[in-house]
C-alpha cells in the first residue's frame, strides 16, 4: 500500500506541476549555502571522524554545529537542502510543501496503521522545514522532568532564538482569535512570550516579517567549517557494532550509508577517538535504524533476517502522536495567510489556529481516492481553522519494520483514543473551540447564519483520513474525536528515556552510541516541540564539549 500510494502521489504532484498549479519546484538542491555542505556522492568511500551524527534535522544541526567547535564531525542527512526551495521557505506555500510528493521531496508521507495520514521530514533542518513554524519553549517543569539543567537549557534556548525565532505580526483574525480564547475562559492573557504559561499567549514563529522560514539548518552558521562535513542524500543503512566478548557490551564504531546513486560509503570513528555515533534521525528514523542495525526486539528482527546485536524489546515501544481535531470557520471577508501565532494553553490540551490556507488539503493529497487533473486541490481558504492538540495523550502504540529497506517508512500504530481519558480531554477541547467560535470577538469573521453545529457538520464533511466513519460523527463530539482525528505531526517516542537510553542519552546495553532527538521523549514538550528539540541539540553538544555529566 505504501509504495502504491507513493507512486500515486508522485504522479499527482507531477501532473499538477504540468497543469501549472504553481508549486512544482525541482528536487535537486541549490548551490550549497555552506562550504562544508555537499552531496554524499562527492564523499570518499571511507572516512574517519570523532563524531558521526545520523540525521541533520531539528536536533542534529545544532548538535553538529556545537560539537564542531572542538571535534571532527560528520553529519549524514538523507534529504536535500532547504535553501532555494520556495516550498520550504515561503509561508504562502506551507501546505504545498506537505502535499508535493516525490521520492526526494522535503516531506515524506506515511499512513499509520490507524488510518491517519502523516508526514516525516526529509530535508536538512528536519521537521523545522515542513512544520507550521510556531516557536514555544517547554515549561520549566517539563525541562526539569527531562532531567536538564535549567540554566544551561535557558542559555541553549537563547542560542537558538537569536537565529530562528521572531515575534509575529498579528492579523485581524489572530487578534480576534486571541480575544475569543480569553472570552472562552482560557485565561490569563500572557501577551507575547516564548515561555509555556497557562492561559492565552502570542508565541514566537520561525517565519520572519517577510514570510520567509528559518530552520534548524540556519544554526549551522555557528559550525567550524574546518571541522564539520554535512552530506546530503546520505541514507544510513546500518550502524556497525564490534563484539568485544561476553564481558563487554557491543560497541558502535561506524555507519554504512548510501548516496543518491546507490553507492555504498562507510564512515568510522577514529581509532584514537573517544567519540560516538549519535542518532538524531527522529521518532521514526532512530528506532528504525536501531532495529535495522540489530538492536531491538529479537523475534521481530529475526523474522526479517536481521542479525541480533542486542535483544532490546523496548525499541519501538511508547510511540505516541498528539491527536489533532479541528473545526473550520469560513469567513465573509478576505483573510490573509497566517501560520500559528497564538495559543490557548490548558492542562490537558492546547488550542491554535491557522488562516487563509486549506489545512485539510495536506491530508487530502494522501487519500488513495485523492485529486486528479480534473479536480485539483484548492490550497487557499477564506477563513480560519481552529485546532486542538492533546497535551499528553495516554494512548500509546508501537513501531515495527516493514522490511529491511531504510528508505521505506516503518509501520506505525499510535492507537489514537484507546484510553477514555483522551476522549474526554478532546471533547473538552472541542467545547472550548465552540465557545471561541461563538465569542463576540470572532463574530465579524463568521457568517451570521452559520451555527457552531453547522460548522462542526461542515468540518466533518471535509476532514480527510482513512479511518472508518460513523453516522453520528458530526453530532457526537466523542465520535467526532475518534473518527475525524488527524495528526499534529508531533509524534514521539520509540527510544524513550530510561527505557532505551539513559539520562545522558546513551543507548542502554551498547557503547559509543547515543540518541538525541524526539524519539527519546515520553511527552511532547511545550505546545509545539521544535523549540525544545533544537535546544536539546545545543544543550547536549555543550555538555559533551565540557565532558560533564548530568546532575
C-alpha positions in Angstrom: 0.0 0.0 0.0 2.8 2.4 0.9 4.6 2.0 -2.4 1.4 2.2 -4.4 0.5 5.4 -2.5 3.9 6.9 -3.1 3.7 6.2 -6.9 0.2 7.7 -6.9 1.3 10.9 -5.1 4.3 11.3 -7.3 2.1 11.1 -10.4 -0.4 13.6 -8.9 2.4 16.0 -8.0 3.9 15.8 -11.5 0.5 16.1 -13.1 -0.4 19.2 -11.1 3.0 20.6 -11.9 2.5 20.2 -15.6 -1.0 21.6 -15.3 0.5 24.8 -14.0 -0.7 24.8 -10.4 2.5 26.6 -9.3 4.1 24.5 -6.6 6.4 22.2 -8.6 9.9 23.0 -7.6 12.8 20.8 -8.6 14.1 18.4 -6.0 17.7 19.0 -7.0 19.5 21.1 -4.4 20.5 24.7 -4.8 24.1 25.8 -4.6 25.1 25.0 -1.0 24.9 27.8 1.5 27.8 26.4 3.5 31.3 25.4 2.2 31.0 22.2 4.2 27.7 21.2 2.7 27.9 18.7 -0.2 26.2 15.7 -1.8 27.1 12.3 -0.5 28.1 11.2 -4.0 31.1 13.5 -3.6 32.2 11.9 -0.4 35.0 9.4 -0.2 34.1 5.7 0.1 35.7 5.6 3.5 36.2 8.3 6.1 37.1 8.7 9.8 35.6 11.2 12.3 35.4 12.0 16.0 31.6 12.1 15.9 29.1 10.8 13.3 25.6 12.2 13.5 22.9 10.4 11.6 20.2 13.0 10.8 20.8 16.6 10.0 17.4 17.6 11.5 16.0 19.7 14.3 18.4 18.3 16.9 21.2 17.2 14.6 22.0 20.6 13.1 22.6 22.5 16.4 24.3 19.4 17.8 26.7 19.1 14.9 27.4 22.9 14.9 28.3 22.8 18.6 30.5 19.7 18.6 32.5 21.1 15.7 33.9 23.7 18.0 36.4 21.1 19.1 35.8 17.9 17.2 35.8 16.5 13.6 32.1 15.9 12.9 30.3 14.2 10.1 26.5 14.8 9.6 24.6 12.4 7.4 21.3 13.8 6.1 19.1 11.6 3.9 17.3 14.6 2.4 18.3 17.6 0.4 19.0 21.3 1.1 16.2 23.6 2.2 17.9 26.5 0.5 16.5 27.6 -2.8 13.3 25.7 -2.4 10.3 28.1 -2.1 8.0 25.2 -0.9 10.2 25.1 2.2 11.0 28.7 2.7 7.8 30.6 1.9 4.8 30.8 4.3 2.3 31.1 1.4 3.4 27.6 0.2 3.2 25.8 3.6 0.5 23.3 2.5 2.1 22.7 -0.9 5.3 21.8 0.9 3.4 18.9 2.6 1.4 17.9 -0.5 4.2 17.8 -3.0 5.4 14.2 -3.0 8.3 12.7 -5.0 11.0 10.2 -3.8 13.2 13.1 -2.7 10.6 15.8 -1.6 11.2 17.5 1.8 8.1 15.8 3.2 7.7 12.1 3.1 4.2 10.9 3.6 3.2 7.9 5.6 -0.1 6.5 6.8 -0.3 4.9 10.2 -2.0 1.5 10.7 -4.7 3.6 12.5 -5.5 5.2 9.1 -4.2 8.7 9.9 -2.2 10.4 7.1 1.0 11.8 8.4 4.5 13.0 7.2 8.1 12.9 8.2 10.8 15.3 7.2 13.4 14.5 4.5 15.4 17.7 4.4 18.4 19.4 6.1 16.8 21.0 9.1 14.3 18.2 9.6 10.8 19.0 10.9 11.6 22.7 11.1 11.4 22.7 7.2 7.9 21.3 7.0 6.0 22.5 10.1 3.8 25.4 10.9 6.6 27.5 12.4 5.2 28.1 15.9 8.0 28.6 18.4 7.2 28.0 22.1 9.5 26.6 24.7 8.9 23.7 27.1 7.8 24.7 30.5 10.3 24.9 33.4 8.6 21.8 34.9 9.0 19.9 31.6 12.7 20.9 31.3 13.2 19.5 34.9 11.2 16.4 34.0 13.6 15.8 31.1 16.5 15.9 33.6 18.0 19.0 32.2 19.8 21.9 34.0 17.6 24.9 33.9 20.4 27.4 33.5 22.0 25.7 30.5 18.6 25.0 29.0 17.9 28.7 29.2 21.2 29.5 27.5 20.6 26.9 24.8 17.1 28.3 24.1 18.5 31.8 23.7 21.3 30.5 21.4 18.6 29.0 19.1 16.3 32.0 19.3 18.8 34.6 18.2 18.9 32.9 14.8 15.5 31.3 14.1 12.8 32.8 16.3 10.7 36.0 15.7 7.8 37.9 17.1 4.8 37.6 14.8 2.7 40.5 13.4 -0.8 39.7 14.5 -3.5 39.8 11.9 -7.1 40.8 12.5 -8.2 37.2 12.7 -5.4 36.3 15.1 -6.2 39.2 17.4 -9.9 38.3 17.4 -9.0 34.6 18.0 -6.8 35.6 21.0 -9.7 37.7 22.4 -12.1 34.8 21.7 -9.8 32.4 23.7 -9.9 34.9 26.7 -13.7 35.2 26.4 -13.9 31.4 26.4 -12.1 31.3 29.7 -8.6 30.4 28.6 -7.0 32.9 30.9 -4.9 34.9 31.9 -3.6 37.0 29.0 0.1 36.4 28.9 0.9 38.7 26.0 3.9 37.8 23.9 6.3 35.2 25.3 8.3 32.2 24.3 7.6 30.7 27.7 5.0 28.0 28.3 2.4 29.5 30.6 -1.2 28.5 31.4 -3.7 30.9 29.7 -3.5 32.6 26.3 -0.4 34.0 24.7 1.3 35.1 21.5 4.2 32.8 20.8 7.2 33.0 18.5 7.5 32.0 14.9 10.2 30.8 12.7 8.8 32.8 9.8 10.3 36.3 9.7 8.4 39.5 8.8 8.7 38.7 5.1 7.1 35.3 5.5 10.4 33.5 5.0 11.0 30.4 7.0 14.1 29.9 9.2 15.1 26.4 10.0 17.5 24.4 12.2 19.8 24.3 9.2 20.4 28.0 9.8 22.1 27.1 13.1 24.9 25.5 11.1 26.2 29.1 10.6 27.8 28.6 14.0 29.7 25.5 12.9 33.5 25.5 12.4 33.8 24.9 8.6 37.2 23.2 9.1 35.8 20.6 11.5 32.4 19.6 10.0 31.2 17.9 6.9 27.4 17.7 6.2 26.4 15.3 3.5 23.1 15.5 1.7 21.2 12.5 0.2 23.2 10.2 2.6 20.9 7.5 3.7 22.2 5.5 6.6 21.8 1.7 6.1 23.0 0.4 9.4 25.3 1.1 12.4 28.3 -1.2 12.7 29.0 -2.9 16.0 32.1 -4.5 17.3 31.6 -7.6 19.5 34.3 -7.4 22.3 33.4 -10.7 24.1 30.9 -11.7 26.6 32.2 -9.5 29.4 31.8 -6.3 27.3 29.0 -4.5 25.6 28.8 -4.3 21.8 30.5 -1.1 20.7 29.3 1.1 17.8 32.2 2.0 15.6 30.9 3.1 12.2 27.9 3.8 9.9 27.2 2.4 6.4 25.4 4.8 4.2 24.4 5.1 0.5 24.4 8.2 -1.7 21.7 9.1 -4.2 23.2 6.9 -6.9 23.2 3.9 -4.6 26.9 3.8 -4.0 27.9 2.5 -0.6 30.1 4.5 1.8 31.5 3.8 5.2 32.2 6.3 8.0 34.2 5.2 11.0 35.1 6.6 14.4 38.8 7.5 14.6 40.9 4.8 16.2 42.2 7.3 18.8 38.9 8.9 19.3 36.7 8.7 22.3 33.8 10.0 20.2 30.5 8.4 19.4 27.8 7.8 16.8 24.7 9.8 17.5 21.3 9.1 16.1 19.3 12.3 15.5 17.0 10.8 12.9 13.7 11.5 14.6 11.0 9.4 16.2 10.7 7.2 13.1 14.2 7.2 11.8 16.1 6.5 15.1 14.2 3.4 16.2 14.0 2.2 12.6 17.8 2.4 12.2 18.4 0.8 15.6 16.3 -2.2 14.5 18.0 -2.4 11.1 21.3 -2.5 12.9 20.3 -5.4 15.2 19.2 -3.5 18.3 15.5 -4.2 19.1 13.0 -7.0 19.8 14.8 -10.2 18.8 11.8 -12.1 17.5 10.8 -9.2 15.2 14.4 -8.7 13.9 14.9 -12.5 13.3 11.7 -12.6 11.3 13.2 -10.2 8.9 16.6 -12.0 8.8 18.4 -9.3 10.8 21.3 -10.4 12.9 20.6 -9.6 16.6 23.2 -7.5 18.3 21.1 -6.7 21.4 17.7 -8.0 22.3 16.0 -4.8 23.4 12.2 -5.3 23.3 11.5 -1.6 24.2 12.9 -0.2 21.0 9.9 1.0 19.0 7.6 1.0 22.1 5.9 4.0 23.6 5.1 5.6 20.3 2.7 8.5 20.8 1.1 11.0 18.4 -0.7 14.1 19.8 -4.1 13.9 18.1 -5.4 16.9 16.2 -9.1 17.7 15.9 -10.3 20.8 14.0 -13.3 23.0 13.2 -13.2 25.3 10.2 -14.8 28.7 10.2 -15.5 30.2 6.7 -15.4 34.0 6.7 -17.4 36.5 4.7 -14.3 38.7 4.4 -10.8 38.1 3.0 -8.3 36.8 5.5 -4.6 36.8 4.9 -2.5 33.7 5.2 -1.1 33.1 8.7 0.5 30.2 10.4 0.1 29.6 14.1 0.7 32.8 16.1 -1.5 32.5 19.3 -2.1 29.5 21.6 -4.5 28.8 24.4 -2.9 26.6 27.0 -4.9 24.4 29.3 -3.5 21.5 31.4 -4.8 18.7 29.1 -4.9 20.5 25.7 -3.8 23.4 23.5 -5.9 25.4 21.0 -4.3 27.1 18.0 -5.4 28.4 14.6 -4.2 29.0 11.0 -5.9 31.2 8.4 -6.1 31.5 4.6 -4.8 28.0 3.9 -6.7 24.8 3.3 -5.1 22.7 6.0 -7.1 19.6 5.0 -5.6 19.6 1.6 -2.4 18.4 3.2 -4.3 15.2 4.2 -6.5 15.1 1.0 -3.4 14.5 -1.1 -2.6 11.4 1.0 -6.0 9.8 0.3 -5.8 7.0 -2.2 -9.0 8.4 -3.7 -7.4 11.9 -3.9 -7.0 14.5 -6.5 -6.9 14.2 -10.3 -6.1 16.5 -13.1 -9.8 17.3 -13.4 -10.3 18.1 -9.7 -7.2 19.9 -8.5 -6.7 20.6 -4.8 -7.5 24.1 -3.5 -4.8 25.3 -1.2 -6.4 28.6 -0.2 -9.3 29.0 2.1 -11.2 32.2 3.0 -11.5 31.6 6.7 -9.8 30.1 9.7 -9.2 26.6 11.0 -9.2 26.2 14.8 -7.4 23.1 16.1 -6.8 21.4 19.4 -3.9 19.2 20.4 -4.0 16.8 23.4 -1.1 17.8 25.6 -0.2 14.3 26.9 -2.2 11.5 25.4 -2.3 8.4 27.4 -2.9 6.2 24.4 0.4 4.8 23.0 1.4 2.5 20.2 4.5 1.0 18.6 6.8 0.9 15.6 7.7 -2.1 13.6 9.9 -2.5 10.5 8.1 -3.0 7.2 11.1 -4.6 5.7 14.9 -4.1 5.6 14.9 -1.1 3.3 15.8 2.1 5.3 14.2 4.3 2.7 10.8 2.9 3.3 8.7 4.1 6.1 8.3 1.7 9.0 4.9 0.6 10.2 3.4 2.9 12.9 0.4 2.2 15.2 -0.5 5.1 17.5 -3.7 3.7 19.0 -5.5 7.1 19.0 -8.1 7.5 21.7 -7.7 4.0 23.1 -7.8 5.5 26.5 -11.1 7.1 27.7 -9.3 10.0 29.3 -8.0 11.1 25.9 -11.5 11.2 24.5 -12.7 13.2 27.5 -9.9 15.7 27.0 -10.6 16.0 23.3 -14.3 16.7 23.9 -13.4 19.4 26.5 -11.1 21.0 24.0 -13.7 21.0 21.2 -16.2 22.6 23.6 -13.6 25.3 24.2 -13.3 25.8 20.4 -17.0 26.1 20.1 -17.0 28.8 22.8 -14.3 30.7 20.9 -16.3 30.5 17.7 -19.3 31.8 19.5 -17.4 34.6 21.1 -18.1 38.3 20.4 -14.6 38.9 19.3 -14.8 36.3 16.4 -18.3 37.2 15.3 -17.2 39.6 12.5 -15.2 36.8 10.9 -18.3 34.4 10.7 -21.3 34.2 8.5 -24.2 35.1 10.8 -26.4 32.3 9.6 -23.9 29.5 10.4 -24.3 27.9 13.8 -21.5 26.2 15.6 -23.2 22.9 15.0 -23.4 23.6 11.3 -19.6 24.3 11.3 -19.0 21.0 13.0 -21.0 19.2 10.4 -19.2 21.1 7.6 -15.8 20.2 9.1 -16.8 16.6 9.4 -17.6 16.6 5.6 -14.2 17.8 4.6 -11.8 16.3 7.1 -9.8 13.5 5.5 -8.3 10.4 7.0 -8.5 6.7 6.2 -10.5 5.7 9.3 -13.9 4.1 9.4 -16.7 6.7 9.9 -19.8 6.5 12.0 -23.1 8.2 11.0 -23.1 10.3 14.2 -19.5 11.7 13.9 -20.9 15.2 13.4 -23.4 15.1 16.3 -21.4 13.3 18.9 -18.2 15.0 19.9 -16.8 11.8 21.3 -17.3 10.1 17.9 -16.0 13.3 16.2 -12.8 12.9 18.1 -12.3 9.2 17.2 -13.4 9.3 13.6 -12.0 12.6 12.5 -8.7 12.6 14.2 -5.7 13.9 12.3 -2.1 14.4 13.3 -0.3 17.4 14.7 2.9 15.9 13.3 4.3 15.9 16.9 4.7 12.1 17.2 7.5 11.0 19.6 8.9 8.0 21.5 10.3 4.7 20.3 13.7 5.2 22.1 12.4 6.5 25.4 14.4 7.9 28.2 15.1 5.3 31.0 13.9 2.5 28.7 16.2 2.7 25.6 18.6 5.5 26.6 19.9 6.6 30.0 19.8 10.2 31.4 22.9 11.0 29.3 21.0 9.9 26.1 23.4 6.9 25.8 21.8 3.7 24.4 21.5 1.1 27.2 23.4 -2.1 26.5 25.9 -0.8 23.9 28.8 1.5 24.0 29.7 4.6 21.9 26.1 5.2 20.8 23.6 8.0 21.8 20.2 9.1 20.6 19.4 12.8 20.8 16.0 13.7 19.3 12.3 13.4 19.9 12.3 9.6 19.9 13.6 9.8 23.5 10.6 11.9 24.7 7.9 10.5 26.9 5.8 13.6 26.1 5.7 16.4 23.5 7.3 19.4 25.3 5.6 22.8 25.1 2.7 23.4 22.8 4.9 22.7 19.8 8.2 20.8 20.3 10.6 22.2 17.8 12.0 24.9 20.2 12.8 22.2 22.7 14.3 19.8 20.2 16.7 22.5 18.9 17.5 23.5 22.4 18.3 19.8 23.2 20.8 19.6 20.3 22.6 22.6 21.5 22.4 21.6 25.2 23.8 18.1 24.7 26.6 19.5 22.4 27.7 21.9 25.1 27.6 19.1 27.8 29.6 16.8 25.6 32.2 19.5 24.9 32.6 20.1 28.6 32.6 16.4 29.4 30.1 17.0 32.2 27.5 14.5 33.4 24.0 15.4 34.4 23.2 16.4 37.9 
